[in-house]
Amino acid sequence: PTPVINPEPTQSTTFFLTVYDHLYDTLGNEITISNFPYYNACEPVVSQYFETLPTDATILTYPTYICETNPPIQLIPLNYGGTWSSPTCGSYPNGCITNGGFFFPNLALLGDNLITYEFSGVCADQQTVIINVVDAPVVSNIQEHCNATNTHFYVTFTVIGGNPGAYSFLNASDSSLAGGSIFGSTWTGPWLPSTSNYSYIVTDNNDCDPSIVTGYLNCQCTSDAGVMSTSQLELCAFDQVVVEVQTDAQNNPTYNLDGNDGFEYFLHDNQFSFLGNVINHNTTGIFLFQPPMVYGQTYYISHVVGNNIGTPTDHVVDITDNCLSVSQGTPVTWSEFPTSNAGLDDFICGNTIQLDADTAAIGIGTWSCMTATGTIYGPNFNDPKVTVTVPYFDTNQYGCLMNTDYTFRWTVVNGPCEMFDDVTITFKPVPVAFAGNDYTICGMDAVLQAEWSNLCGPIGSSVGEWFGPGAILQILSSVTDVTVFSAGTYTWIWRETNGECLDEDFVSITFIEQLVVDAGQNDTVYGNTYNLNAISTMGVGLWEGPPNCIFSDPTLPQCTAQIDFFGMSGVTAIFTWTEQNLFSSASDDVTIVFINTNSIITSGFNVSGFQLYQNVPNPFANETTISFYLPKDYEVDLEIFNLIGKRLIVLLSEKMTKGKHSITFNSKNLPAGIYYYRLKTEEFEETQKMVLMRK
């Protein structure tokens, strides 16, 4: 039959299945090698590991679209423990989706990204969703145009990306000014007075971070700081950033210096085309994180052109210069390196443990298994105290379960910064002890018969030990002899251990006192009647004798036996007294010589001269010779009987001549035991006993 887990699991479940064979007789007693020595028990099927998983891979929450500049977002499934993947953008760290379901839009492709959540195994299920990653409008080719009298100017720039049909342009410096116009991908701003600051915010309907174009222009000045990249830079705490002012399509500088100008790069906190709080400045464009900067805050590196108050080779810009030109800065953010502590190496009995990482003070932590796939996490990968269930134990060459090391990695990601720590857990399979089946036995000796679990004992990773009464021959052996000293029911404990992991099972054996019978002493009696007197354990049994015998009550130990001489001078009869119960039997023989007082014995022969000799050899294994003497010609019957007087074989039934004759008897397929052979004529009858033994 198919094994059934009852009740059915409602969450991720692991179990081991071991199949044993049991055979029972018609009375409901289990047959074992103890009560049936020729029974060869089937070997149990080695335990196998199974796991049941939720079959519903539904993803409850996920964005249908997201901006590529947005921070990571976690997708929430109905059931944790599945595997996240993406055939479009791959898996983290080289792809866009982590084991914990975090989606990184900056690592995804623009457009549709397929995200799959899947349960494998026998209860497989999966769901695939689509996340559309959109970009923000990107501004480039910013140019300032003065009129002929240098009293006014306007700004043009190119816009690409995002949703061109929904571009929006806002003059953040003066909302009362006209918003300009766009032709193709080129936007032209309104006329502005010279010496004006400007700030244009470019958005679309994707709700992504806007692109901002800022600046200041004095048309009387020729100083121009040029154009810097406005793409966001993400760095870790100790990383240095290197920036450079851009060139135009002909690889010419986009900045311009008048006769007394110099240039520098300024690290400051203003996103527009004027300086905010200055952190540092130099001519190399190389900067590091430094006080009083704050991790996670966005700073800007602008190219600045103005009067040089330094040396010709080491420029220092006068930031009070009326013609000072500040480019819109390159945004840069430094993130703090996270810390990661996965906890201490440990061991556990079984295949499930709660990991114990430190909670991430900053960033997002994620567990992953470095040893094998298929590990089940609950409730999710991002819980530092997650409970993990590993998929399998290693096995040795004999298929025995062995202690297995799994390495788990706790990875904490904070922006572009990542730290990880590993912890190794030794999972120890727990033995399932089986001490054998209860049984009943006659006598005071029995065999304890435990069965090793799928850890296999001496050839695997477990050891066993017996505990209990009596004299146990080998307490560390799964199969061993035990002796008790009185009848009764006794219980033993079989303990199988794998280091600190153990299990116990109990077996009870009922000892019944062995039957002891005595059929009495051999005897000789004149006449054809004898009072049999057996010594009995149970008080009842069964007498058996030659076929020419009649018992007063063959079930009683004290019984009268009467034989028929059939004209013979005497008969030697063997009587067997047998007692048995449900578990054993015992028997004993007594030989009684009956002398016919009505016969006359001459020279050891009966008057008629007939003689039936003892078979030779006796006992015999296959063949024996039966001899007899006839004083004259007779019709002769020579027959074989079993112990209860049933005729089995007719060896001879024909007329024989006077004299001695010998017949060879082949036992053929007869079982070992006691048999009788009888010689009979119209004037004579005699019976002898023979014993058949098998090698």
C-alpha positions as CSV (number, residue, x, y, z in Angstrom):
1,P,0.0,0.0,0.0
2,T,1.0,3.6,-0.5
3,P,2.2,5.2,2.8
4,V,0.0,8.0,4.0
5,I,0.9,10.8,6.3
6,N,-2.0,11.4,8.7
7,P,-2.8,14.2,9.3
8,E,-1.6,15.7,6.0
9,P,1.1,18.3,6.6
10,T,0.0,22.0,6.3
11,Q,3.5,23.3,6.1
12,S,7.0,22.2,4.9
13,T,7.5,18.7,6.5
14,T,10.4,16.2,6.4
15,F,10.2,12.6,7.4
16,F,12.0,9.3,7.0
17,L,10.2,6.1,5.8
18,T,11.5,2.6,6.7
19,V,9.6,-0.4,5.4
20,Y,9.7,-3.7,7.5
21,D,8.4,-7.1,6.7
22,H,6.2,-9.0,9.3
23,L,4.8,-12.5,8.9
24,Y,2.1,-14.0,11.2
25,D,0.8,-17.6,11.6
26,T,-2.9,-18.5,11.6
27,L,-3.2,-17.8,15.4
28,G,-1.9,-14.3,15.0
29,N,1.6,-14.9,16.4
30,E,4.4,-13.2,14.6
31,I,6.9,-15.6,13.0
32,T,10.5,-14.9,13.9
33,I,13.8,-16.8,13.7
34,S,13.4,-17.4,17.4
35,N,10.2,-19.5,17.2
36,F,10.8,-20.8,13.6
37,P,14.5,-21.4,13.0
38,Y,14.1,-21.9,9.2
39,Y,12.4,-18.5,8.7
40,N,14.5,-16.1,6.7
41,A,13.2,-12.6,7.4
42,C,13.2,-10.1,4.6
43,E,15.6,-7.3,5.1
44,P,14.0,-3.9,5.9
45,V,14.1,-1.3,3.1
46,V,16.7,1.3,4.0
47,S,15.1,4.4,5.3
48,Q,14.8,7.1,2.7
49,Y,14.5,10.9,3.2
50,F,11.3,12.5,1.9
51,E,10.1,16.1,2.1
52,T,6.7,17.6,1.5
53,L,6.5,21.1,0.3
54,P,3.7,23.6,-0.1
55,T,2.4,23.3,-3.6
56,D,1.2,26.9,-3.9
57,A,3.9,29.2,-5.3
58,T,1.7,32.2,-5.5
59,I,3.5,35.6,-5.3
60,L,1.3,37.9,-3.2
61,T,2.9,41.3,-3.7
62,Y,5.2,42.6,-6.4
63,P,5.5,45.8,-8.5
64,T,4.3,45.7,-12.0
65,Y,6.8,48.4,-12.9
66,I,9.6,50.1,-11.1
67,C,12.2,52.7,-11.8
68,E,15.8,51.5,-12.3
69,T,17.0,54.1,-9.8
70,N,14.6,52.8,-7.0
71,P,16.0,50.9,-4.0
72,P,15.6,47.1,-3.9
73,I,12.1,45.9,-3.1
74,Q,11.1,42.5,-1.6
75,L,8.6,40.3,-3.3
76,I,6.3,38.5,-0.9
77,P,5.2,34.9,-1.6
78,L,2.3,33.0,0.0
79,N,4.6,30.3,1.2
80,Y,8.3,30.7,2.0
81,G,11.0,28.1,1.2
82,G,10.9,28.2,-2.6
83,T,13.5,29.3,-5.1
84,W,13.6,32.7,-6.8
85,S,15.1,33.0,-10.3
86,S,14.9,35.1,-13.4
87,P,15.5,33.9,-17.0
88,T,15.7,37.5,-18.0
89,C,18.1,39.2,-15.6
90,G,19.6,36.3,-13.6
91,S,20.0,35.7,-9.8
92,Y,21.9,37.9,-7.3
93,P,24.8,38.8,-7.0
94,N,25.2,38.8,-10.8
95,G,21.5,39.2,-11.4
96,C,18.5,41.1,-10.2
97,I,16.7,38.7,-7.7
98,T,18.1,37.3,-4.4
99,N,17.3,34.1,-2.6
100,G,15.2,36.1,-0.2
101,G,13.0,37.6,-3.0
102,F,14.7,41.1,-3.1
103,F,14.5,42.6,-6.6
104,F,17.3,45.0,-7.6
105,P,16.0,47.2,-10.4
106,N,19.4,48.7,-11.1
107,L,20.7,45.2,-12.0
108,A,17.7,44.4,-14.1
109,L,17.1,45.0,-17.8
110,L,15.0,47.9,-19.0
111,G,11.6,46.6,-20.0
112,D,10.0,43.4,-19.0
113,N,11.8,41.1,-16.5
114,L,10.5,37.6,-15.8
115,I,10.7,36.6,-12.2
116,T,9.9,33.0,-11.2
117,Y,9.1,31.6,-7.8
118,E,9.3,27.8,-7.7
119,F,8.9,24.7,-5.5
120,S,10.7,21.6,-6.9
121,G,10.4,18.0,-5.9
122,V,7.3,15.8,-6.0
123,C,5.1,18.7,-5.0
124,A,6.3,21.1,-7.7
125,D,4.7,24.4,-8.4
126,Q,5.8,27.8,-9.8
127,Q,4.6,31.2,-10.7
128,T,6.1,33.7,-13.0
129,V,5.4,37.5,-12.9
130,I,6.6,40.4,-15.0
131,I,8.2,43.5,-13.6
132,N,8.7,46.3,-16.1
133,V,11.8,48.3,-15.2
134,V,11.6,51.9,-16.6
135,D,14.3,54.6,-16.7
136,A,14.0,58.3,-15.8
137,P,14.4,61.0,-18.5
138,V,18.2,61.5,-19.1
139,V,19.4,65.0,-20.0
140,S,22.6,65.6,-22.0
141,N,24.2,68.2,-24.3
142,I,23.3,71.2,-22.1
143,Q,24.0,74.5,-23.9
144,E,23.6,78.2,-22.9
145,H,22.9,80.7,-25.6
146,C,23.3,84.6,-25.1
147,N,21.7,87.2,-27.3
148,A,23.8,89.6,-29.3
149,T,23.7,92.3,-26.6
150,N,24.5,89.7,-23.8
151,T,21.5,90.8,-21.8
152,H,19.5,87.6,-22.0
153,F,20.1,83.9,-22.6
154,Y,18.3,80.6,-23.0
155,V,19.2,77.0,-22.3
156,T,18.9,74.0,-24.6
157,F,19.4,70.3,-23.8
158,T,18.6,66.9,-25.2
159,V,16.2,64.5,-23.4
160,I,16.1,60.8,-23.9
161,G,14.7,57.8,-22.0
162,G,11.7,57.5,-19.8
163,N,8.3,58.1,-21.4
164,P,8.8,60.8,-24.1
165,G,5.1,61.2,-24.5
166,A,4.7,62.4,-20.9
167,Y,7.8,64.7,-20.5
168,S,7.2,67.6,-18.1
169,F,9.6,70.6,-17.7
170,L,9.4,72.8,-14.6
171,N,11.4,75.9,-14.0
172,A,12.2,75.5,-10.3
173,S,14.0,78.9,-10.2
174,D,11.0,80.9,-11.3
175,S,7.7,79.1,-11.9
176,S,6.2,82.2,-13.5
177,L,8.5,81.9,-16.5
178,A,7.3,80.0,-19.5
179,G,8.3,76.4,-19.5
180,G,9.9,76.3,-22.9
181,S,9.3,73.9,-25.8
182,I,10.5,70.6,-27.1
183,F,11.1,69.6,-30.7
184,G,12.1,66.0,-31.2
185,S,14.4,65.3,-28.3
186,T,15.7,68.9,-27.9
187,W,14.2,71.1,-25.3
188,T,14.6,74.9,-25.6
189,G,14.0,77.0,-22.5
190,P,12.6,80.6,-22.3
191,W,14.8,83.7,-22.4
192,L,16.3,84.6,-19.0
193,P,18.1,87.7,-17.9
194,S,21.8,87.6,-17.8
195,T,23.3,86.8,-14.3
196,S,20.3,84.5,-13.6
197,N,20.3,81.1,-11.9
198,Y,18.2,78.5,-13.7
199,S,16.9,75.1,-12.6
200,Y,14.8,72.9,-14.8
201,I,13.2,69.7,-13.4
202,V,12.5,67.1,-16.1
203,T,10.0,64.3,-15.3
204,D,7.6,61.9,-17.0
205,N,4.6,59.8,-15.7
206,N,6.8,56.9,-14.5
207,D,7.4,58.6,-11.1
208,C,11.1,58.0,-11.4
209,D,13.7,60.4,-9.9
210,P,13.6,63.5,-12.0
211,S,16.6,64.9,-14.0
212,I,17.5,68.3,-12.9
213,V,19.4,70.9,-15.0
214,T,20.7,73.9,-13.1
215,G,23.1,76.7,-13.8
216,Y,24.0,80.3,-13.7
217,L,25.1,82.5,-16.6
218,N,26.5,86.0,-16.8
219,C,26.6,86.7,-20.5
220,Q,29.3,89.3,-19.9
221,C,31.6,86.5,-18.7
222,T,33.2,83.9,-20.8
223,S,34.0,81.5,-18.0
224,D,32.1,78.3,-18.4
225,A,32.5,75.2,-16.1
226,G,31.2,72.8,-18.7
227,V,29.2,69.7,-18.2
228,M,29.6,66.9,-15.7
229,S,27.9,63.5,-15.8
230,T,24.7,63.5,-13.8
231,S,24.6,59.7,-13.4
232,Q,24.4,58.5,-9.8
233,L,27.6,57.0,-8.4
234,E,27.3,54.5,-5.5
235,L,30.5,53.8,-3.5
236,C,31.5,52.0,-0.3
237,A,33.1,53.7,2.7
238,F,36.7,53.4,1.7
239,D,36.3,53.7,-2.1
240,Q,37.6,56.7,-3.9
241,V,35.7,58.4,-6.7
242,V,37.3,59.8,-9.8
243,V,35.4,62.3,-12.0
244,E,36.2,64.4,-15.0
245,V,34.4,67.2,-16.9
246,Q,32.9,65.9,-20.1
247,T,33.8,66.6,-23.7
248,D,31.6,67.3,-26.6
249,A,31.0,65.0,-29.6
250,Q,34.3,66.2,-31.2
251,N,36.1,65.4,-28.0
252,N,36.6,69.0,-27.2
253,P,36.3,70.3,-23.6
254,T,32.9,71.6,-22.7
255,Y,34.3,74.2,-20.3
256,N,35.9,77.5,-21.1
257,L,38.5,79.6,-19.3
258,D,39.1,83.4,-19.7
259,G,42.6,84.8,-19.4
260,N,42.8,84.7,-15.6
261,D,40.7,81.7,-14.9
262,G,41.6,78.4,-13.2
263,F,39.4,75.3,-12.5
264,E,38.8,72.9,-9.6
265,Y,36.5,70.1,-8.7
266,F,34.4,70.7,-5.7
267,L,32.7,68.2,-3.4
268,H,29.6,69.8,-1.9
269,D,26.0,69.1,-1.0
270,N,24.0,71.2,-3.6
271,Q,22.5,69.5,-6.6
272,F,22.2,72.7,-8.6
273,S,24.7,74.9,-10.5
274,F,25.9,76.7,-7.5
275,L,28.0,75.6,-4.5
276,G,26.5,74.4,-1.3
277,N,28.4,73.4,1.8
278,V,31.9,72.6,0.5
279,I,33.5,69.4,1.8
280,N,36.7,69.4,-0.3
281,H,38.1,70.6,-3.6
282,N,41.1,69.8,-5.8
283,T,42.2,69.8,-9.4
284,T,42.3,65.9,-9.8
285,G,38.6,65.1,-9.3
286,I,39.6,62.3,-6.9
287,F,37.7,62.3,-3.5
288,L,37.2,60.0,-0.5
289,F,34.6,59.9,2.2
290,Q,35.6,62.2,5.0
291,P,34.1,64.0,8.0
292,P,31.6,65.6,8.4
293,M,30.0,63.6,5.6
294,V,27.1,61.3,6.3
295,Y,26.8,57.7,4.9
296,G,23.8,57.4,2.6
297,Q,23.5,61.1,1.8
298,T,24.0,62.2,-1.7
299,Y,26.8,64.7,-2.4
300,Y,27.8,66.4,-5.7
301,I,31.1,66.9,-7.5
302,S,31.0,70.0,-9.7
303,H,33.5,71.4,-12.1
304,V,34.1,75.0,-11.1
305,V,35.8,77.7,-13.2
306,G,36.7,81.2,-11.8
307,N,39.6,83.5,-11.2
308,N,42.7,81.6,-10.3
309,I,44.2,82.8,-7.0
310,G,46.7,79.9,-7.0
311,T,49.6,79.2,-9.2
312,P,49.6,78.4,-12.9
313,T,50.2,74.7,-12.2
314,D,48.2,74.5,-9.0
315,H,44.9,76.2,-9.5
316,V,42.8,77.6,-6.7
317,V,39.5,79.1,-7.8
318,D,38.2,82.3,-6.2
319,I,34.6,81.3,-5.3
320,T,33.8,85.1,-4.8
321,D,34.5,85.7,-8.5
322,N,31.5,87.4,-10.1
323,C,32.0,85.3,-13.2
324,L,32.3,82.1,-11.2
325,S,30.8,79.2,-13.2
326,V,29.6,76.0,-11.4
327,S,28.5,72.9,-13.4
328,Q,25.7,70.8,-12.2
329,G,27.5,68.2,-10.1
330,T,27.8,64.4,-10.5
331,P,25.8,62.8,-7.6
332,V,27.7,60.4,-5.5
333,T,26.7,58.5,-2.3
334,W,29.0,56.6,0.0
335,S,27.5,53.7,1.9
336,E,28.8,52.3,5.2
337,F,30.3,48.8,5.1
338,P,27.8,46.5,6.9
339,T,29.0,43.9,9.4
340,S,28.1,40.2,9.2
341,N,28.2,37.6,12.0
342,A,26.7,34.3,11.1
343,G,27.1,32.9,14.6
344,L,29.1,30.0,16.0
345,D,29.6,26.6,14.3
346,D,27.3,24.0,15.9
347,F,25.8,20.6,15.5
348,I,22.2,19.3,15.7
349,C,20.5,16.0,16.0
350,G,18.2,15.8,12.9
351,N,18.0,17.9,9.8
352,T,16.5,21.1,11.2
353,I,18.2,24.0,13.1
354,Q,17.6,27.6,13.9
355,L,20.5,29.7,12.7
356,D,21.6,32.6,14.9
357,A,23.2,35.5,12.9
358,D,23.4,39.0,14.3
359,T,20.6,41.2,13.0
360,A,22.0,43.6,10.3
361,A,22.4,47.0,11.8
362,I,22.4,48.5,8.3
363,G,21.5,46.9,5.0
364,I,19.7,43.8,4.1
365,G,20.8,40.3,5.3
366,T,20.3,37.1,3.3
367,W,21.0,33.5,4.1
368,S,22.3,31.1,1.5
369,C,23.5,27.5,1.7
370,M,27.0,27.0,0.2
371,T,26.8,23.2,0.4
372,A,23.6,22.1,-1.5
373,T,20.5,23.3,-3.1
374,G,17.0,22.5,-1.8
375,T,17.5,23.9,1.7
376,I,14.1,25.0,3.2
377,Y,14.1,28.3,5.1
378,G,11.4,29.4,7.5
379,P,10.0,32.0,7.5
380,N,12.3,33.5,4.9
381,F,15.9,33.9,3.8
382,N,16.2,37.3,5.3
383,D,15.5,36.4,8.9
384,P,18.8,36.2,10.9
385,K,17.2,33.6,13.2
386,V,15.9,31.5,10.3
387,T,15.0,27.9,10.8
388,V,16.6,25.7,8.1
389,T,15.9,22.2,7.0
390,V,18.6,20.5,4.9
391,P,17.6,18.2,2.1
392,Y,19.6,15.1,2.8
393,F,22.4,13.4,4.7
394,D,25.6,12.1,3.1
395,T,25.8,8.3,2.8
396,N,28.8,5.9,2.9
397,Q,29.6,3.1,0.4
398,Y,27.0,0.9,2.1
399,G,24.2,3.5,1.8
400,C,24.2,4.3,5.5
401,L,23.4,7.8,6.7
402,M,26.4,9.8,7.9
403,N,27.0,13.0,9.8
404,T,26.9,15.8,7.2
405,D,28.4,19.3,7.4
406,Y,26.5,22.2,5.8
407,T,27.9,25.7,5.4
408,F,25.5,28.6,5.5
409,R,26.5,32.2,4.5
410,W,24.9,35.3,6.1
411,T,25.4,38.1,3.5
412,V,24.6,41.7,4.4
413,V,24.2,44.1,1.5
414,N,24.1,47.9,2.0
415,G,23.9,49.5,-1.4
416,P,27.0,48.5,-3.3
417,C,28.7,47.3,-0.1
418,E,28.6,43.7,0.9
419,M,30.0,41.6,3.8
420,F,29.4,37.9,4.6
421,D,30.2,35.4,7.3
422,D,30.0,31.6,7.2
423,V,28.8,29.2,9.8
424,T,29.2,25.4,9.6
425,I,26.6,23.1,11.1
426,T,27.0,19.4,11.5
427,F,23.7,17.7,11.0
428,K,23.6,14.3,12.7
429,P,21.0,11.8,11.6
430,V,19.0,10.5,14.6
431,P,18.7,6.7,14.7
432,V,15.3,5.1,14.9
433,A,15.8,2.2,17.3
434,F,14.0,-1.1,16.7
435,A,14.5,-3.7,19.4
436,G,12.6,-6.5,17.5
437,N,9.2,-8.0,18.0
438,D,7.8,-9.4,21.2
439,Y,7.6,-13.2,21.3
440,T,7.2,-16.2,23.5
441,I,9.7,-19.0,23.8
442,C,10.0,-22.3,25.7
443,G,13.0,-22.6,28.1
444,M,15.1,-19.9,29.7
445,D,17.3,-19.0,26.7
446,A,16.3,-16.5,24.0
447,V,17.8,-14.3,21.3
448,L,17.6,-10.5,21.4
449,Q,17.3,-9.4,17.8
450,A,17.4,-5.6,17.3
451,E,17.6,-4.2,13.8
452,W,20.0,-1.4,13.0
453,S,18.5,1.8,11.7
454,N,19.6,3.4,8.5
455,L,22.7,4.5,10.3
456,C,23.8,0.9,10.0
457,G,25.7,0.4,13.2
458,P,29.3,-0.8,12.9
459,I,29.5,-0.2,9.1
460,G,27.9,3.2,9.5
461,S,27.8,5.9,12.2
462,S,25.9,4.5,15.1
463,V,26.5,2.1,18.1
464,G,24.0,0.1,20.1
465,E,23.7,-1.3,23.6
466,W,21.3,-3.6,25.4
467,F,19.9,-2.9,28.9
468,G,17.8,-5.3,30.9
469,P,17.6,-8.4,33.1
470,G,19.3,-11.8,32.9
471,A,22.7,-12.6,31.4
472,I,23.2,-10.8,28.1
473,L,26.0,-12.4,26.2
474,Q,27.1,-9.4,24.1
475,I,25.5,-6.1,25.2
476,L,26.9,-4.1,22.3
477,S,25.7,-6.5,19.6
478,S,22.3,-6.0,17.9
479,V,21.8,-9.8,17.9
480,T,22.8,-11.7,21.1
481,D,21.8,-14.5,23.4
482,V,20.2,-13.8,26.7
483,T,19.4,-16.2,29.6
484,V,17.0,-15.7,32.4
485,F,16.6,-17.9,35.5
486,S,12.9,-18.3,35.9
487,A,9.8,-18.3,33.7
488,G,8.0,-15.0,33.1
489,T,7.8,-12.0,30.9
490,Y,10.9,-9.7,30.7
491,T,11.6,-6.4,28.9
492,W,14.9,-5.2,27.5
493,I,15.9,-1.8,26.1
494,W,17.8,-1.4,22.9
495,R,19.5,2.0,22.7
496,E,21.1,3.1,19.4
497,T,23.2,6.3,19.5
498,N,25.0,8.6,17.1
499,G,27.2,10.7,19.3
500,E,24.7,12.9,21.3
501,C,21.8,11.7,19.2
502,L,19.9,8.5,20.4
503,D,16.7,6.6,20.3
504,E,15.4,3.7,22.4
505,D,13.0,0.8,21.8
506,F,11.7,-2.0,24.0
507,V,11.1,-5.7,23.4
508,S,9.4,-8.1,25.7
509,I,10.0,-11.9,25.7
510,T,7.8,-14.4,27.6
511,F,9.7,-17.5,28.8
512,I,7.6,-20.7,29.3
513,E,9.1,-23.6,31.2
514,Q,10.3,-26.4,29.0
515,L,8.1,-29.6,29.0
516,V,9.7,-32.6,30.7
517,V,8.2,-36.1,30.2
518,D,9.2,-39.6,31.3
519,A,7.5,-42.6,29.7
520,G,8.7,-44.9,32.5
521,Q,11.2,-47.8,32.8
522,N,11.5,-50.6,30.3
523,D,9.8,-53.7,31.5
524,T,8.8,-57.3,30.8
525,V,5.4,-58.7,31.4
526,Y,3.7,-62.1,31.1
527,G,0.5,-61.7,29.3
528,N,-0.9,-59.1,26.9
529,T,-1.7,-56.3,29.3
530,Y,0.5,-53.6,30.8
531,N,-0.2,-50.5,32.9
532,L,1.8,-47.7,31.4
533,N,2.7,-44.9,33.9
534,A,4.3,-41.8,32.4
535,I,5.6,-38.8,34.5
536,S,3.8,-35.8,33.0
537,T,4.3,-32.0,33.1
538,M,0.8,-31.1,31.7
539,G,-1.2,-34.1,32.9
540,V,-2.4,-34.9,29.4
541,G,-0.7,-36.1,26.2
542,L,-0.9,-39.0,23.9
543,W,0.3,-42.6,24.0
544,E,1.4,-44.3,20.7
545,G,2.3,-47.9,20.2
546,P,2.4,-50.7,17.6
547,P,-0.6,-51.3,15.4
548,N,-1.6,-54.5,17.4
549,C,-2.2,-52.5,20.6
550,I,-5.3,-51.1,22.2
551,F,-5.2,-48.3,24.9
552,S,-7.7,-47.8,27.6
553,D,-7.3,-44.0,27.2
554,P,-4.3,-42.9,25.2
555,T,-4.6,-39.3,26.4
556,L,-3.8,-40.1,30.0
557,P,-0.3,-40.7,31.4
558,Q,-1.6,-43.7,33.4
559,C,-3.0,-45.9,30.7
560,T,-3.6,-49.7,30.2
561,A,-2.1,-51.1,27.0
562,Q,-3.3,-54.5,25.6
563,I,-1.6,-56.2,22.6
564,D,-2.7,-59.1,20.4
565,F,-0.1,-61.9,20.1
566,F,-1.6,-63.2,16.8
567,G,-0.2,-66.6,17.8
568,M,3.3,-65.4,18.6
569,S,5.1,-66.4,21.7
570,G,5.9,-62.8,22.6
571,V,5.9,-59.2,21.3
572,T,8.4,-56.4,22.0
573,A,6.4,-53.2,21.9
574,I,7.7,-49.6,22.0
575,F,5.3,-47.0,23.5
576,T,5.8,-43.3,23.1
577,W,4.3,-40.7,25.5
578,T,4.1,-37.1,23.9
579,E,3.0,-33.8,25.4
580,Q,2.8,-30.5,23.6
581,N,1.6,-26.9,24.0
582,L,1.4,-24.0,21.5
583,F,5.2,-23.5,21.7
584,S,6.9,-26.8,22.2
585,S,6.6,-30.6,22.5
586,A,8.4,-33.4,24.4
587,S,8.2,-37.2,24.1
588,D,9.8,-40.3,25.6
589,D,9.8,-44.0,24.8
590,V,9.4,-47.1,26.9
591,T,9.9,-50.7,25.7
592,I,7.7,-53.4,27.1
593,V,8.3,-57.1,26.3
594,F,5.0,-59.1,26.3
595,I,5.4,-62.9,26.8
596,N,2.6,-65.2,25.6
597,T,2.0,-67.6,28.4
598,N,0.1,-69.9,26.0
599,S,3.1,-70.4,23.8
600,I,5.9,-73.0,24.2
601,I,9.4,-71.8,23.5
602,T,12.0,-74.2,22.1
603,S,15.6,-73.3,21.5
604,G,14.7,-69.7,21.3
605,F,12.2,-70.2,18.5
606,N,8.4,-70.3,18.7
607,V,6.8,-73.7,18.2
608,S,5.9,-73.0,14.6
609,G,9.5,-72.2,13.6
610,F,8.6,-68.8,12.2
611,Q,11.1,-66.0,12.8
612,L,11.1,-62.2,12.0
613,Y,14.6,-60.7,12.5
614,Q,15.6,-57.2,13.4
615,N,16.3,-55.1,10.4
616,V,20.0,-54.4,9.6
617,P,21.2,-51.7,9.9
618,N,19.0,-50.1,12.5
619,P,18.9,-47.2,12.7
620,F,19.3,-46.6,9.0
621,A,19.6,-43.6,6.7
622,N,18.3,-44.8,3.3
623,E,18.2,-48.6,2.9
624,T,17.9,-51.5,5.4
625,T,17.5,-55.3,5.1
626,I,14.5,-57.1,6.7
627,S,15.0,-60.9,7.1
628,F,12.6,-63.7,8.1
629,Y,12.4,-67.5,8.3
630,L,9.4,-69.7,7.1
631,P,9.1,-73.3,8.2
632,K,7.1,-74.1,5.1
633,D,5.6,-72.4,2.0
634,Y,3.2,-69.6,2.8
635,E,1.3,-66.7,1.4
636,V,3.2,-63.8,3.1
637,D,2.5,-60.1,3.7
638,L,5.3,-57.8,4.7
639,E,4.1,-54.3,5.5
640,I,5.5,-50.9,6.8
641,F,3.5,-48.8,9.3
642,N,4.0,-45.4,10.8
643,L,4.0,-44.5,14.5
644,I,0.2,-44.4,14.8
645,G,-0.4,-47.7,13.0
646,K,-1.2,-46.4,9.5
647,R,0.0,-48.7,6.8
648,L,2.4,-46.9,4.4
649,I,4.0,-49.5,2.2
650,V,3.4,-53.2,1.2
651,L,6.9,-54.6,0.7
652,L,5.8,-58.2,0.0
653,S,2.5,-59.9,-0.8
654,E,3.0,-63.3,-2.4
655,K,3.6,-66.9,-1.8
656,M,7.1,-67.6,-0.5
657,T,9.0,-70.9,-0.1
658,K,10.3,-72.5,3.0
659,G,13.5,-71.1,4.4
660,K,15.1,-67.7,5.2
661,H,14.4,-64.7,3.0
662,S,15.8,-61.1,2.9
663,I,14.1,-58.0,1.5
664,T,15.8,-54.6,0.9
665,F,13.6,-51.7,2.0
666,N,14.4,-48.3,0.4
667,S,12.9,-45.5,2.5
668,K,12.6,-43.2,-0.5
669,N,10.8,-40.0,0.5
670,L,9.8,-40.9,4.0
671,P,10.7,-38.4,6.7
672,A,12.9,-39.4,9.6
673,G,11.1,-41.1,12.5
674,I,10.1,-44.4,14.1
675,Y,8.4,-47.1,11.8
676,Y,7.1,-50.7,12.3
677,Y,7.3,-53.6,9.9
678,R,5.0,-56.6,10.2
679,L,5.3,-60.1,8.9
680,K,1.9,-61.9,8.6
681,T,0.8,-65.4,7.3
682,E,-2.4,-67.3,8.0
683,E,-0.6,-68.9,11.0
684,F,1.9,-66.3,12.2
685,E,2.2,-62.6,12.8
686,E,5.1,-60.5,14.3
687,T,6.0,-56.8,14.4
688,Q,9.4,-55.1,14.8
689,K,10.4,-51.5,15.3
690,M,13.0,-49.6,13.1
691,V,14.3,-46.1,13.2
692,L,14.9,-44.0,10.0
693,M,17.4,-41.2,10.3
694,R,18.3,-38.5,7.8
695,K,21.7,-37.0,7.4
